[in-house]
Amino acid sequence: MTSIRRFLRSEDGPTAVEYAVMLALIVATCMSAVSALVANTQSSYNYSAGEINNAISSASSSS
């Protein structure tokens, strides 16, 4: 507990506020990256599902 108090009182290097801002930026970047990844994955799965459905329908209609 005393090390936390000493850290918060110290004025050397980045302050706790600066650490919080950096953490918020890192979290925001990670969230946007994951969001983009989810969108791309969903698009890929939807395309694959459509192709599989097309293959099944064309196979069943040609029988």
Rosetta silent file (secondary structure, phi, psi, omega in degrees, C-alpha in Angstrom):
SEQUENCE: MTSIRRFLRSEDGPTAVEYAVMLALIVATCMSAVSALVANTQSSYNYSAGEINNAISSASSSS
SCORE:     score description
SCORE:     0.000 S_00000001
   1 L     0.000  -37.980 -179.711    0.000    0.000    0.000 S_00000001
   2 H   -68.803  -30.308  178.606    2.829    2.395    0.759 S_00000001
   3 H   -68.024  -33.268  176.955    4.379    1.748   -2.650 S_00000001
   4 H   -67.664  -43.685  178.216    1.121    2.830   -4.295 S_00000001
   5 H   -62.697  -42.768  179.659    1.049    6.023   -2.245 S_00000001
   6 H   -63.491  -40.155  178.502    4.695    6.683   -3.055 S_00000001
   7 H   -62.532  -43.672 -178.253    3.977    6.087   -6.760 S_00000001
   8 H   -69.999  -30.342  179.966    1.040    8.514   -6.733 S_00000001
   9 H   -81.331  -27.125 -175.673    3.039   11.185   -4.881 S_00000001
  10 L   -65.920  141.080  179.280    6.142   10.891   -7.044 S_00000001
  11 L  -109.492   10.785  178.010    6.502   13.460   -9.784 S_00000001
  12 L   -84.118  135.299  176.494    9.227   11.604  -11.654 S_00000001
  13 L    67.595 -163.800 -177.534    8.316   10.262  -15.067 S_00000001
  14 L   -64.558  142.559  178.712    4.750    9.739  -16.252 S_00000001
  15 L   -87.967  172.806 -179.925    2.033   10.388  -13.740 S_00000001
  16 H   -62.261  -33.805  178.750   -0.901    8.140  -12.982 S_00000001
  17 H   -65.587  -41.749  178.191   -3.108   10.314  -15.185 S_00000001
  18 H   -64.992  -38.545  175.349   -0.785    9.837  -18.120 S_00000001
  19 H   -62.202  -41.263  179.507   -0.805    6.087  -17.524 S_00000001
  20 H   -63.998  -40.227  178.717   -4.617    6.143  -17.498 S_00000001
  21 H   -65.744  -44.139  178.023   -4.700    8.060  -20.797 S_00000001
  22 H   -61.688  -42.998  179.002   -2.242    5.624  -22.392 S_00000001
  23 H   -62.626  -41.746  179.074   -4.260    2.671  -21.134 S_00000001
  24 H   -62.935  -40.543  178.097   -7.477    4.177  -22.503 S_00000001
  25 H   -66.606  -39.923  178.096   -5.858    4.664  -25.923 S_00000001
  26 H   -64.877  -43.410  179.516   -4.538    1.110  -25.937 S_00000001
  27 H   -64.246  -43.128  179.292   -7.945   -0.280  -24.980 S_00000001
  28 H   -62.571  -40.532  178.175   -9.694    1.812  -27.656 S_00000001
  29 H   -64.815  -43.860  178.318   -7.225    0.603  -30.286 S_00000001
  30 H   -63.194  -41.310 -179.758   -7.691   -3.021  -29.260 S_00000001
  31 H   -65.308  -40.294  179.272  -11.469   -2.685  -29.318 S_00000001
  32 H   -69.825  -34.817  177.165  -11.475   -1.193  -32.805 S_00000001
  33 H   -66.227  -42.991  178.598   -9.118   -3.908  -34.057 S_00000001
  34 H   -66.058  -38.872  178.271  -11.304   -6.653  -32.620 S_00000001
  35 H   -61.540  -43.544  178.206  -14.395   -5.005  -34.090 S_00000001
  36 H   -65.070  -39.784  178.948  -12.813   -4.955  -37.554 S_00000001
  37 H   -64.288  -41.258  178.656  -11.745   -8.573  -37.162 S_00000001
  38 H   -62.908  -43.523 -179.820  -15.276   -9.598  -36.162 S_00000001
  39 H   -62.288  -44.000  179.371  -16.754   -7.834  -39.193 S_00000001
  40 H   -66.402  -39.885  179.433  -14.311   -9.527  -41.560 S_00000001
  41 H   -66.227  -42.424  179.104  -14.874  -12.936  -39.977 S_00000001
  42 H   -62.285  -42.679  178.432  -18.641  -12.553  -40.153 S_00000001
  43 H   -62.024  -41.884  179.563  -18.422  -11.583  -43.817 S_00000001
  44 H   -64.784  -43.708  178.470  -16.255  -14.604  -44.541 S_00000001
  45 H   -64.665  -41.156  178.812  -18.625  -16.990  -42.749 S_00000001
  46 H   -63.281  -41.731  177.698  -21.637  -15.523  -44.561 S_00000001
  47 H   -62.375  -45.862  179.890  -19.899  -15.938  -47.931 S_00000001
  48 H   -62.269  -42.556  179.195  -18.970  -19.544  -47.110 S_00000001
  49 H   -62.602  -41.081  178.131  -22.499  -20.336  -45.955 S_00000001
  50 H   -63.493  -42.637  179.290  -23.937  -18.912  -49.171 S_00000001
  51 H   -65.728  -39.861  178.088  -21.557  -20.955  -51.312 S_00000001
  52 H   -65.189  -44.125  177.981  -22.374  -24.139  -49.390 S_00000001
  53 H   -61.547  -41.221  177.659  -26.117  -23.489  -49.758 S_00000001
  54 H   -62.535  -42.585 -179.777  -25.655  -22.877  -53.510 S_00000001
  55 H   -64.534  -41.242  179.580  -23.695  -26.117  -53.858 S_00000001
  56 H   -66.784  -43.407 -178.039  -26.351  -28.100  -51.949 S_00000001
  57 H   -67.270  -38.828 -179.754  -29.225  -26.591  -53.976 S_00000001
  58 H   -71.866  -31.052  177.689  -27.525  -27.212  -57.301 S_00000001
  59 H   -71.208  -37.928 -178.544  -26.649  -30.788  -56.296 S_00000001
  60 H   -77.410  -27.728  179.328  -30.210  -31.555  -55.187 S_00000001
  61 H   -80.736  -22.811  179.095  -31.809  -29.972  -58.287 S_00000001
  62 L   -87.069   -8.211 -178.477  -29.584  -31.911  -60.705 S_00000001
  63 L   -77.703    0.000    0.000  -30.434  -35.295  -59.130 S_00000001
